[in-house]
Amino acid sequence: MLIDQSELDVLLKNYDLPHCQVGSDMWWDKIRSKGAPLIKKESDKTSLVLFIWQDPQGKEADSVIASVLLDVNSLTDHHSWTPVCLDRISGTDVWLGTLSIDSQWRGSYSFIPIEKHQLPGLVQRTGDGSREAQRAWWMDVAGNQIHDDLNKLPMLVSGWGMSSPLHLPHAPLEVGWKEWEQGELNIISAERIQTIEWQETQLGNQRHCWLFSTAVGDAPLVILLDGQKWSAASGALSVLQYLTDTKQLAPAHYLMIPSIDGKTRWKELSCYRPFWQAVIDRLLPMVQVQLDQSNGSISGYVVTGQSLGGLAALYAGVTFPEYFSKVISLSGSFWWPEENRMRTPSAIKSANDLPLNNIPRNSVADHILNDRVSAAHLNVFMTVGLGEKDMHPYNDVTYNAIKQKSGLAHYEKVYGGHDWLSWRSGLVNGLVHLMPA
C-alpha cells in the first residue's frame, strides 16, 4: 500500500521529521540521527509509535519487495491472513507504519520483508485458506525476519530470531538491563563459563550445559531451563553479575540446561519425571564436582523457566519438594496437557476467568487442588504478559491453587507478551524476590 502526499506530510510533521526530499540521503541521515521507532503521546494511556524501514533494493521500480510485515510480539496478529504491514512512500525506498500501543508496554518487534509470491492474499487464494495453511505461510515468511537497524538499542540476542527492543514511555524500570542496553556492562568472558558434557543414557541424549558463578563458596544453584537463551551474548550473565556486584542480588551459581530441539523440549519440559530424575541423579552431582574445583558448593536450589519451561519449573517444585521449593515461572504453559485449549482458545467461556470445574485434567493445578501433590513448601514467583490473553486463565488458576494449598506465590501481570523481553525482566525480578542480597 502507498501513502499519499497529504497523509505523509501530516504524519512526518507530527513526529517533527523532515517532509521534503523524503528518501534522499540527507533525509535518511536525519532519520538515523533521531533513531527509530519514534514515539508520540496519543492519550493519557496510549502512545502512537512510528516504525520506519529503508528498502535496501531502493524504490518500488527496482525492488522485489512487495510488502513489509510488522511483527510486534503479542500485539500484531500473526495468525491472520491480513497481518499488520508497513506502507511504502511512492517513488522512494521508505516504508512507514504506525501502531497505537499502551504507554506501559515493553516488547520486541521485527520487520519481515516479503516478495510478491509470498503475499498472504495470494497464498490464501491459491491454497485452501485453512488455519494450517496460514500457519505454514507464516512459518515460511518468518524466516525473513530482521531487526530494526535504525533502533539505537542493541539487537536482541536470545535465540528467538532477530528483533529489536521497544520500551514505551511508562514501561516499568528494568533492573540492570538499562545498563546493558547503554553499553555500560561488559560481556562475560568465555573463561568464566564452564561447560559440562551431560550424556544421559536414561534420556537417550547428550548436550552441553553451562555453569556460571557470581558466588565464591556456598551459594544457591539457579537452574535456567532453555539455557541456550540465556547466553553471555544475550546480556543475561552480565546483568546478573552487575546486580550481584551492586548488592541487589545474592551471589549464586547458575546452571544453564539447554533444550536440544523442539521435539525433545516438548517431551522433557512437559511434566516429564524422568528428565528431572536424571537432573537430580546425574547432572547435579556433575555440577558439584565442577564447583569443588573452586571450593564452591550448593546451599539450595531455584528452578526457573519460561513458557513450557515455566510449567516444567513448577512441576519440578511439586514433584521433588526435597530439592526444589523456590520456583520462577514466566508465562507458564499451565494449559498442559490439553493442547487443544491453546489451539482453540474460544472453547474457554471467559477470557479473564477459568472456573474451577474447567481446569485441565491432570494439570499441575488439578494435582495441587486434589492433594495429589503438596504446594505448602513452595515459594513461587509467577508472571504472565497482558498481551498473552489466552494464557491468563491458566496462570490465574495455578496461582490460586498454590495459595489455596498454603504455598507462597507472588504473581504479576506485566505489560508485555510471550516474549524474551518480558522474560528477561521477570527472571531478574524473580531472582531479586527469592534471593535478595
N, C-alpha and C positions, 0 to 999 in steps of 0.2 A: 504494500500500500504506500502511496506517495502523499506527502504533506503539501498542501497548497501554500502559497507565499504569505497570505494573510495570517493563517494559523501559525506559520513558522515565526513571523515577526512577533506575534503576541507571546509565543512560547519562549523565545530567546530573550525578549525584554523582561519577562517575569523572573528570569534567572540571571539577569544582568550580563548576558552573553552578547558578543558582537553579532549583529544581524546583517552585516554587509559582507560580501565576498565569502559567503558560507562555503566551507570545504577547501578554501585556499590554504597554502602553507602557513600564512600569517594567522589565519583563523584557528587552525589546529594548534599552533604554538600557544595561543591564548587559552585554549581549552586545556592543554596539558599543564599549563602553569596553574590553573584552577584545580585540576583534578576532577574526577568523577567517581560515583554519581553525584549529582547536585541535589541538595535537599532544601525545600522551601516549606515553611509553615502553611498548612492549609486550613486548620481549625485548632481549637484548643487541644484536640486529641490526635489529630492526624497530620501527616506531612505528605507533600507531593514530591516524589523522587523522580528525577530526570536521569535516564540512562543514555549514554552516548557510545557509539561504536564506529570505528573507521574501517571501511571495507578495504582490505589490503590489495584488492584487484582493481580498485578505482570506481569510476562511475558505472551506472547500470548497463551502459552500452559495452563496457569492457569486462564486466564481471559475470561469472556464472552463478553468483549467489542470488537466489530468488527470494529468500526470506531469512530473518534472524529471529529465532525464538528467544524469549526472555524467560529464564528459569530461576525464579526466586523461591528458594526452598520453602515448601508448605504454604506458600501464598498463591503462586500461579499453579494451575491445574494441569499436570502432565498426563492425566487420564482422559483428556479431551481431544477430539478431532479439531477443535478450534482453540489452540493454545494462544497465550499472550505473545505478541510479536512486536518488534521494533518497526518503525516506518522509515522508508528511505526518503531523503530530500532529493527531489528530481534534479538530475544533472550533476550530482555530487557523489562523493564517497561516504556521505554522512548518513548514519542510521540513528534514529532517536525514538524514545518511548518513555511514557510516564506511568507511574503507579502510585495510587493513594495507599499509604501504609500507616498503621498505628505508630505514634511517635515514641513508643516504648520498645519497639521491635528491634531485635538483633538476629541476623541470619546471613546465610551465604547465598550467593547468586552467581549465575554464569550466563554466557551467550552461546547459542547453538546455531551457527550459520548452516543453511541447507540449500541444495540446488533444486531446480525445477522438478526433477523426477521424485524428489523427497517431500514435496508439498503435501500436507496432510489431506487436503481436499481431493487431490489427485489419487493418492494412495487409497483413500476411503472408497472412491468411486470404482477403482479398478480391482478392489478386493471385496470381501464380504461385509466390511464395515463393522465387524464384531468387536467385542471388548478385547478378545485375544489378538485380533489383527491390529487394534490400536496400540496395545502393549508392545507387540513385535515391532511396529513402526517406531515407537518411542525409543525402544532399546537400540534400534539401528541408528537413529539420528543422534542419540545421546553420545555416541562416540565422537561427535564433532564438538563436544563441549569445550569451551575455552574460558579463561578468566578475563577480567576487565583490565587491560594494560594501562588504562587511564586512572585506575584506582591507585592512590599513593601508598596504601597499606600493603603489607606483604601478601602474596598469593597464599591461599590456604593449602597446606601440605598435610593431608591426613589420610590419603588413600581413598577418598570418596570422589575422585575426579577433580578437574581443575576448576576452581571457583575463587571468588573474592569476598571479603567481608563487608557487610553493610550494618552500620551502627546508627540507628535513628537517634535524634537529639536527647530523648529521655530514657534511653536504654539504661538499665542498671549498670553501675560501675563493675567492670570485670577486674577482679583482684589478680594482679600480676600480668595479665595479658596485654594491658595497655603498654606496659614497659617493653614487652616483647615486640609489639607492633611498631613501636617507636624506635626500635633498634638498640635499646639500652641493655639488652641481655645477650650474652654470648651463647652460641650454640654449644651444647655439651660435647666434649671431645669423645671420639670413639674409644679411647683408652679407659674411660670411666665406665663404660658399659660392658659387662661381662656376658659372654654367650654360653648358654647351657644347651647341650645337644640332648634332646629328650627323645629317645627311641622307645616307643611304648608298645610292647608285644600284646598287651591286653586290648588296646585300641586298634592295633594293626596299622600304626602310622608313626611318623617321626617328624620332628620340627625343631627349629632353633628358638629357644626362649631367651629373654634378655633380663639381666639383673642390674639395677642402678640404685645406688645408695646416696642419701643425703645425711646418713647417720654413721656414727662410729660406735661399734659395740652393740648393745642390746637395744632393739627397736622393733616396732610393728613391721610386718610384711604386708604391703598393699599389693593385691593381685589385680592386674589390669587385664581383663578379657579383651579379645580383639586387639592384642598387644601391639600388632604392627601399626595400628592407627596412632599410637602414642610415641612415635619415634622421636629421636633428637631433632630431626628436621621439622617436625610439627611445632616445636617450641615448648611442648609439654614438660620435658625434663628441665629445661632452663627455668620455666616458671616455678616448678616445684622446688628447685634449688634456691631461687630468689626468695620465695616465701619462707623457706626454712632459714635462710640467712638473715632475713628481716624479722624473725621471731613471730611470724604469723601462722606457722605450721610446724608441728612437731617433726623432728628428724625421723626418717623411716627408710626402709628398704622397699624397692619397687620391683615386682616381678611381672614382666610383660609376656603373656601367653598368647601367641598368635593363633588366629583361625586359619586353617590350611587352605580351604577353599569353601565355596558356598555349600556344597553337599555335606562336607564334614562339619561345617559350622552349624548347619541345621540339626544334625544329629547330636553333636556334643553339647550344644547350648540349649537344647530343648528338654530340660529336666531329665538329663541322662546320668543316672547314678554311676555307671562305670567310668565316665570321664572324671568325676570328682574323686572317686575311689583311687583312680590312677594318680591324680594330682597329689592326694594325701600320702599314698603308699610309696610312690617312687619319685615324683618331681620335687616335693617339698624336702625330702632328705638330700636330694642333689643340691638344692638351694643352700641348705645348711652347710654342706661340705664346702661349697663355694665361699660362703660367708666366713667359715672357720679360717680361711687363708688370711683374712684381715681382722681376726678376733671379733667377728660380728656374730650376732645371734638374734633369734626371733622371739619377741616378747608377746606377740599376739598377731591377729590377722584382721585385715579389712579386705573384703572382696567387692570389686566394682565391675560394672558393665553397662552397656547401652543397648537399647532395643532388645534383640534376643539375648544379648549378654546381660541386660538388666533382669530379665526373667531368670537366667541361669544363676546370677549372683544371689537372688533371694532364695532360689531353690537350694543352693548350697547352704544357706543360713538355716533353713528349716530341716534339712536332711542330715547335716553334720554339725549339730549345735555345739559339740565339744571343740570344734575348730573355729567355726565362723558365726560370730554374733553381730559383728559390725558390717553393714551392707550399704553400698551405694548403688541405687538402681535409677538409671536415666532413660526415660521413655520406655519403661519395661514392657515387653510384649506379653502382657498378662491375659490376653485373649486365648493364649495357648491352652489346650491342644486343639481348639476348634478353629482351624484356619479359615473356614468359610465366613467367620464373623468379620474378618478384615477384608475378604474378597467381596462380601455382600453386606456392608455395614448397615444398609437400610432395614435389615432384619431386626435391628435394635429399635424399640419403640421410641425411646427418647435419646437424644444425643448428649444429654447432660446428666442422665441418671441411669443406673443399672439396677433394677430391682433384685433383691437377694435371691429370688426364685429363678433368676435368669443368669446366674453365674455359670461360666463354662464348667462343665463337668470335668472332674479330675484336674482342674486348675489349681495353682498354688493357693488362691483364696478359698477355694472349695475345701481343700485339705485342711487349711487352718481353721475355718469355721466349723468343720465337722470333727475337730480334735484328732485328726489322723496324724498331725504333726503339732509341735508346740511353737508358739511365737513369743512366749513370755520372756525369753532370753534375748530377743532381738533389739538392736538399736539401728534403725534404718533411716537413710536419707534418700528421699524419692523426688524426682522431678518429672514433669511432662510438659510439652510445649502447648501453648494455646492454639498454635496452628495445627496441632495433631488431634482434631476433634474426635476422630474415631477411637483414639486411644484413651480419652478421658474416663469413660465409664469403667474400664478395666483397672486403671490405676486407682481410681476413686475407691472401688470396692475392695481392692487389695489393701490399700491404706487403712480403710475402715476395719477390715478383718484383723489386721495386725493390732490395731488399737483395741478392738473388742476383746481380743485374747491376751491383753495385758502386755503387749510389746510396745517399745518406744518407736515412734515414727515421726519424722519431720517431712512434710510434703509441700512442694512448691509447684505452682503452675507459672511457667515463665513465658515471656513474650518472645517466642521463637518456635521453631519447628522440629521435625525429626532430623536433626541437623548437628553436625560436629561442632558448629559454632555455639550452639546451646549446650552441648555435652561438655565442651572444654570448661565452660563456666561452672556447670553443675558438678563436674569432678572436683574442681578446686574448692567450691563452696562446701561440698560434702566432706572433703578431707579436713577442711578447717573446722567443720561442725563436729566430726568424730575424733579428730586428732589435733585439738588446739595446742599451740605452743605452751 
